[in-house]
Amino acid sequence: MKDIALEAGVSKSTVSRALGDDPRVNEKTKKKIRAIAKKLNYQPHKAAQALANKNTNIIGIVFPRSPRSVADPFFLEFLQGIGENASASGYSLTLYNDDIYQEEKLNTIFNKHNLDGIILTEPWIDDPRIIHLKREGLPFVFLGNPMGDEDVPWVETDNLIGAYTAVSYLLDKGHENIATITGSQDLVAGRYRLQGYKDALLERGLEIPTELIINADFTQEGAYQGTRDLLKREIDFTAIFAANDIMAIGVLKALREKGAKIPEDIAVMGYDGIQLGEYVDPPLTTIYHSAEEMGKIAMELLLKILHEENIENKHILIPPELLIRGSA
């Protein structure tokens, strides 16, 4: 900026105003300064601009607490969608795991990093973070419907309909003894996917087989151990609905170890439609919703909030799709 100011014969503050299209600088001077800036290949310093505007241009991304992590392919695809829109808009990302749910840790993060906004994954039942975020005045968006608060912006697939569709497909294929490996029931998605499983059975006049419901934690290892426990019960079943695709992969491993053929002996259904599911053997039949697209939408929604734009709909519900492959 000093070099531009010297060549243009103006002050550095005039250069700054001209490049920021300040109306206090006349158009002739702006044009001259922009031409010199282009000739000198001047690039504005994003961090310095952010400080001048009292912004950081940093978005925090909160991923699930242990035992889950950003290594889950679903969240990697979600992060890719966020990253594309964030980068194009001049924002960088800082990642956190969900161990920050304790209030003192939330305060530490906000005070240390001074985030412009935050995107959270996997809302809990009666999520305590919402009150804290509102009190701090930090703009935020959820991946998932936290329930009970109409003011909270979110993007989500319809978990109830998705799970209902998955189990209905298995029922249409002649399966009646259908087991499920659930996700955590502390999470909204976990409860909805279990309820969708139950609704599909009840609609066909079937009783809920509590002995075929195995509670797990949305992880591959949790589903693997849950399936082993299910097999030890020696109860007849011909299909398993896993509450996400990573869990379905754990189910496949446990069934193979017992010598089961898939889908001839036992059909397996997943949920999420992660890219990895196409490459397991057999390819995973699942409920598809694009994690990458939801990441893009979540970032778009947060940007509108940050820029104080009019938002017609704070709640974006993505229709789930049945994706039929070889496992069911």
N, C-alpha and C positions, 0 to 999 in steps of 0.2 A: 504493500500500500504506500510505503514511503517512496519507492521508485516511481510508482504511478503519479503520486502527488508532485514529485519533482519535475517529471516530464510534462505534466499537464499545467504546472504553474499554479497549483491550488494547495490547500491544506489537506492533511490526512483525513480529518473529519468530513471534509467535502467529498473526498473519494468514497468514504464509508457511506455517506448519505446517498451519493449518486448510484452506487452499486446496489443499494437497498431501495432504489426508486423513491427516495424521499422527495415530496413535492416542493421542499424548500430550495432544491437545486433545479435550475432551468434546464430545459430539454437539450439545448445546444451543448451545455457543459456535460450533461449526462452522456450524450452521444460521444463526445470527445474522450471522456474518461473510460467508457466501455470499450472503445476502439483500442486505447492504450493497454487496457487490462487484457484484452484478447491477444494483442501482439506479444505481450510479456508472459502469456499463458498463466495468468493469475487465477488461482483457485481459492475460493473462500475457505477459511479454516472452520469446519463444522463445530468443533468443540468450543472455539472462541465465540462463534456466533451464538451458540447455545447459552454460554455463560452471560453474554451481553443481554440476552433475552430472558435471563433467569430460568432457562430450561436446561436439561441435561441431554435431551434427545436419546435417553436410555429407557427401554421398556423391560420390565422384569417379567420373567416367565416362571411360574411356579409349577413344578412337576410333582407327581404323587410321592407320598412318603414311603419309606421302606415297608415291604420288600420290593415294591415296584420302583422303577427309575426311568430316566430318559432313554435308557437302552432298549426299552420296549419299542418294537418297530412302529406301533401305532403313534406313539408320541414323537418319534423321529419324523414320521410323515407329517404330523401336525406342525412340528417345529419348522419343517421345510416351507410350509405354506405361510406361516407367520414371517419367516425370514425374508421371503421374496418381497412381500409388501412392505416390511419394515425397512429393508435396504433401499428400495425404490423411493421411500419417503424420507430418507436421511436419518433413520433411527438405528441404533445398535441394540443388541439384546444382552441381558444378563440372566443367567439361569440359577434357579434355586430349587432345592427339594422341599417337600412338604413338612419337613421337621420345623419349619418356621411358623407353624400354626400357633405356637405359644406366643402370647402377646409381647413378652419382653424381647423375643427374637424378631417379631414384626417391627417393633420400634427401632431396634438396632439397624435393621436393613433400611428402613425409610430414612433414618437420620444419617446413615453412612453414605448411601448411594443417591439419595434425593431423586428417586425415579420420577419420570413424567407420567407413567401409567404402568399397569400390571395386568397380565393375563393369567388366570388361574385355571387349573384342570381339576376335574373330579370334585364337584361340590359334595359336602357331607350333609347328612340329615341335621337340621338346625345349625348350619355352618356358622361358627363364631367369628370367622374372619370378616364376614360382611359388615357387622357392626363396627369393627375396628377400622376397616377401609373407609367406611362412610364418615366416621369421626375424624379420620386423618385428612379427608377430602382428596384422596388419591383416586383418580379415574381407574376403573377396572372393568374387565369383561371375563365371564366364566365360559369355559368349555363344559357345558352341562347346565341343566336347569336346577338351580339350588332350591326351588320351591318356596312358596310362602311369601315372596317379596317381589311385587310387580315392578319395582324400580330397578332391579338388578338386570343389567344387560347380559345376554347369553346367546350362544349358538350350540345346537344340540341335534342329535338324531332322535327320532321318536322311539325310545328304548322299549316302551310297552308294546307298540305295534310291531317293532322289529322282532322281539322275542316271540310274540304271538304268531307272526308269520313263519318263523323258523319251525316252531313246534307243530303248527298246522300242516306244514309241508311234510313233516315226518309222519303225522297222522294220516295224511292223504296217501302216503306210500304203504300204509298197512301196519305201521308201528303203533302199538297201544301201550306197551310197557317202556316208557321213555324216561330215562334218568336225566338229571341235570347237575352240572358242577357249577355252583353259583359264584358270583363275585362277592366282595365284601358287602354285607348288609348295612354297614355304616355309611355307604355311599348311595346317593340317589339312583345312579345307574344300576347298581347291584340289586336294589329293591325292585325297580321297574322291570328288569329283565326276568327276575324270578316271578313277578306277578304276571307278565306276559305268558310265561310257561304255564302257569296255573290256569289262566283264562282260556287258553286254547284247549286244555284238557276238560275243563268244566263245560265249555260250549258243546263238546261232543258227549256229554253225559258221563264222563269218566271221573273217578275219585282221584283226589290228589295223593300220589304215592309218597308219603313222607319218608319212607325208607329208601327211596330212590333220589332224594334231594341231599346232595353233599355240599356243605358250605366250604368255600375256599376263598382265595384272596386276589383273583384276577392275574395270578402268575402261572407260568409254565410248571414250576416245581409244585405249587399248591395243587394244581389240577392233576398232576402226575400222582402225587400221594393220595389225593382224594379218590381217584379212579382205582388205585390199589385197594383202598379201604372198601370201596363199593364192591369190587370183585370178591373180597373176603366174605361179604355178607351172603353170598350164594343165593341171590334173589334174581329171578329171571328178568331180563330186559334186552331189548333188541336195538336200542338207539340211545345216544347221549347227546344232549344239547349243552355245549360249553358256553359260558357267558362271554368269552371273547376268543379270538383266534389263537393267541399265545397259549391259553389254557387248552384249546382243542389239540394243539401240538403235543402238549403234555399228556393228554388223554390218549392220543395215538400211540405214544411210546409205551404207556402202561398196558394198553390192549395188546400190542405186538409182543411184549414180553410174556404174555399169557397165551400166545399162539393164536389170537383171534384174527380172522381175516376181515378187512374193512373194504367195502361195506357189506360183504356177504354174510358175515356173522353179526356184526354190530355196525350200525351207521353212526357217523359222527358229524355233528353240525356245529359250526363256530359262529362268531359275531365280530364284525369290524371290517372285514374285507382287506386286510393288510396284504401287501404285495407278496410277502413271503408265503402266504397260503397257497399261492398258485404253484409253488415249487416243491411242496412236500408230497409224499407218496402215500396214498393217493391225494391229488389236489383237493383242497378243502372246500366243501360246500359251506356257504356262510351267508350272513346278512351284511350287505355292503353299504358303507357310507364313506365318502372320501375324507380321510383325516387331513390331507393336504388342503382340500377345498375349505374345510372348516377352519383351518389355521388362517387361510387368506381372509375369510369372512370375519373371524375374531379380530384380526388386526385392522381390517377396514372399519369395523364398528368402533374400536378403540380410537382410531384416528379421527373419526367424526366427533367423538366425545371430546378429544383433546383440542380440536379446532372449533369446538362449540357450534357444530353444524346441526341443522335440524335432522332428527332421526325419526322416521315414520314408524319403525318397528324395532324395538330393543330386543325382541325375542325371535331368533331365527331357528326354525325347526326344519331339519333336513329329512326328507322322506327316505326310509330305509328300503333297500332292494334285495330280493332273494337272488343269490348268485349260485347256480347249481353247477357243481363239479363232481369229482369222483368219490368223495367220502360218504355221500348220502344220496 
